[in-house]
Amino acid sequence: MTPKDTPGSPADTRLVFDQFEELYTLCQGLAERTVFVDQLLEARNPTSRLRVVIATRADFYGRCLEHLD
């Protein structure tokens, strides 16, 4: 165990998204989708304890690139 994994210490939160393309097929609202993706992108902050793993079909890579900043 590493020090951050010891009982009582804060640990990283891990979110794993399988079939992330459903964000584009099921969520019709651009504003809602943008807010959701922006919140996920907050994990890039070096002090964030959030770790995000996304799995999506290759034919949706272009859609994911819509969120570049």
C-alpha positions in Angstrom: 0.0 0.0 0.0 1.2 3.5 -0.8 0.7 6.2 1.8 -2.3 7.7 0.0 -4.0 4.3 0.1 -3.7 3.9 3.8 -7.0 3.7 5.8 -8.3 7.1 6.6 -6.4 8.9 3.9 -8.0 10.4 0.8 -7.7 8.3 -2.3 -8.2 9.1 -5.9 -11.7 8.7 -7.4 -11.7 6.7 -10.6 -14.4 7.0 -13.2 -14.5 4.5 -16.1 -16.7 5.2 -19.0 -17.4 2.4 -21.4 -19.4 3.2 -24.5 -18.7 6.9 -24.1 -20.2 7.4 -27.6 -23.6 7.2 -25.9 -22.9 10.8 -24.8 -23.5 11.7 -28.5 -26.2 9.2 -29.3 -28.4 9.5 -26.3 -27.8 13.1 -25.1 -29.4 15.4 -27.6 -28.6 18.7 -25.8 -25.3 20.4 -26.8 -25.3 22.5 -23.7 -25.8 19.6 -21.4 -23.1 17.5 -23.2 -20.7 20.4 -23.0 -21.1 20.9 -19.3 -20.6 17.2 -18.7 -17.4 17.0 -20.8 -16.1 20.2 -19.2 -16.5 18.7 -15.8 -14.7 15.6 -16.8 -11.8 17.7 -18.2 -11.3 19.2 -14.8 -9.5 16.0 -14.0 -6.5 17.4 -15.9 -5.9 19.8 -13.0 -2.7 18.5 -11.3 -4.3 18.8 -7.9 -7.4 16.8 -8.9 -7.9 13.5 -7.3 -10.2 12.4 -10.1 -9.0 9.9 -12.7 -11.0 9.4 -15.8 -10.8 6.5 -18.3 -12.9 6.7 -21.5 -13.6 3.9 -24.0 -15.4 4.8 -27.2 -15.8 3.5 -30.7 -13.3 4.7 -33.2 -16.0 6.2 -35.4 -16.7 8.7 -32.6 -13.2 10.0 -32.1 -14.1 13.0 -34.2 -17.0 13.8 -32.0 -14.7 13.7 -29.0 -12.4 16.2 -30.7 -15.2 18.7 -30.7 -14.3 19.4 -27.0 -10.7 20.5 -27.5 -9.8 23.7 -25.7 
